[in-house]
Amino acid sequence: MKVRFLKSTYDDFPPPEHPEVVFAGRSNVGKSSLINMVVGQNIARVSKDPGRTRMINYFLLEDTVYLVDVPGYGFARVPKEERERWRKMMENYFKERKDNIKLLFLLIDSVAGVQRLDERMVEWLQFYGIPFEVVLTKTDKATQKEIARTLSQVKRFVGDGAIILSSAKEGKGKREILGRILGRKP
């Protein structure tokens, strides 16, 4: 799979010559790990500490689509001023690039379940008309009961839409996610 890092930025986005697929979710939900698993390379920086991704990171996949790794929302060990800067950066990104976003993967931790900030993110995406699909992460760490509970929570706000179960550690969900990114049926 051909993928390369393009840039990290607060507001200097690449030209909108390719559609964008965004990976979004709470801090430490596994956005960077999922990107690495999907492309089969360690291109996105991963950390156990929440708030490691602090800028918007662009990668070019197969010379046809931008993969966008954005900072997580929610808990992160950073000063309040930094969190506020992230919030403004994210609002600017989505307002400026919403017409170029082909799909947003909203990652939800299958153990922690749906949090209030996840619900607010869904409301925000629906308000701006940004297409999204939910990916439950870390299914290798969750019990069947936790996965069932989280699936039930997600279905309350997305209905019977597609929900992808994933595990970056086990490679679960890779085919489905890659199919959505490249526009192929998984």
N, C-alpha and C positions, 0 to 999 in steps of 0.2 A: 504494500500500500504506500503510495507516494504522499507524504505529508511534510510540511515544513513550517517552522515558526516564522511568523511575519513581524509582529511587533507587540509590545505592551504599551498601552496608552491610556490617558485620561479622556482625551477629546480629539486626538488627531487620527481619525479613522481612515482606513484605506479606501480607495475609490470604490463605490458600490458596483463594481463590475461582476461580482459573483454574489449569489444568494448567501445569506447567513443562517447558520444553525447555531442557536445559543444554548448553553448549558447553565441553568440557573437553579438556585435553591439556597437553603439555609447554610450558614457557615459549617464546614466540616461534614457536609452530607455526602461528599465523594465526587464532586464535579470533575476535578482534575484527574482523579484515579479512573473515572469512567471514560474520559477522553482518551487516556493512555491505553486502556483496555480495548476500546473500539478501534483505534488506529494501529494497535500492535507495537507501539513504541512509547518510550518514556519521554514525551515531548512537553507535557504540562507538569509544572512543579507541584509536588505533593508534600503535605506536611500533616502531622497529627494535631498540630495547633490550629485552632480556628482562626480565620482571618489571614491566612498566608497569601492568598490571591488578593492583591490590593489594587490592581489595575485591570483593565480590559485587555485580555490576551487573544490575539488573532493567530490562527493557523490556517494554512491553505491545504485542502485535501483534494488530491487528484486533479489539481489545477482547475477545479470547477466549483468549489464551495468553500466558504469561510466557516471554520469552526470557531466559536467565540466562547471563551471561558471567562465568566464574570465573577466579581467578588460576591461572596455569600452575604445573605442578610441575617440579622439576628446576632447572637452572641459572638464576640471576638474580643480578644484582649488588646484593644487599642483605645486611645483617648477618644472622648466624645467628639472632639473636633474632626478627627480622622473619619469616624463613622458618618458624620454629617457630610463630609467631603465625598465619601463613597455614595451616599444617598443622592446627592446632587449629580454626581457623575453618572449614576445609573439612570436617573430621570432624563438627563440630557441624551444619553445613549439611546434609550428606547424611543424618545420623541424624535430624535434625528434619524434613526435607522429603522423605524418600525415598518416602513414600506419595503425594506430590503430583507427583512427577516422572513425566511421561508418557514421556519419552525423553531419553537423553543421547547427544549426538554426541561420540564420542571421536576427536579429530583427531590424525592421525599424519602427520608430514612425509614425503612420498614420496621425497625425496632422502636424508634421514638414516635412514629406515627405523625399524623397531620397536626401541625402547630398553628396557632392563630396567624403568625406571619405568612405561612403557606396559603392560608385562606385569603388573606389580604392580597397576596401576589396573584392568585387566580382572579380575584375581582378586578385587579389592576389590568391584567392581561386581557380579560374580557372587555373591559371599558375601552382599551386602545385597539381591540380587534387583532391582537397578536395570536396567531395559531400556536397551540401548545399541546403537548402530550405529557402524561405523567410517567415517570420512571421511578419505581421503588428500588432504592439502593440497599446494599449490605444484606441481601436476603440470606447469605451464608451465615450471618450472625443472628438471624431472627428465627423464632420458633414458628411453627405453622399457625399457632394461635395469634401471634403478633402480626404475621403477614395477613391473615384473614381480617383482623381488626383494622389494620391500616387500609386494606383494600375497601372495606366497608366505609371507612371515613372518606376516602378519595371519591368513591362513587356518589357520595352525597353532593359533591359540587361539580363532578364531570359526567355524571350519568353513566351510561354504558359505553363511553368512549374507551379507546384502547389504553390499557395500562401495561407497561412493560416491567417485568420483574427482572432485576439485574443483580449481578455480583461481579465487581471488578476483579476480585480475587479468583473466582472460578470461571470467568469469561461468560457468565450467563447473561443473555440479552444482547450479546454483540451482533448477531445476525439481524435481529429485528431493528436495532438502532441504526446499524449501517444501511439497511434497506431503506429506512425512512430518510436518512441523510442523502443517499444517492438516488432516491426516487425509484428504487427497485422493490418488488414484492419480496418480503422476507420468506 
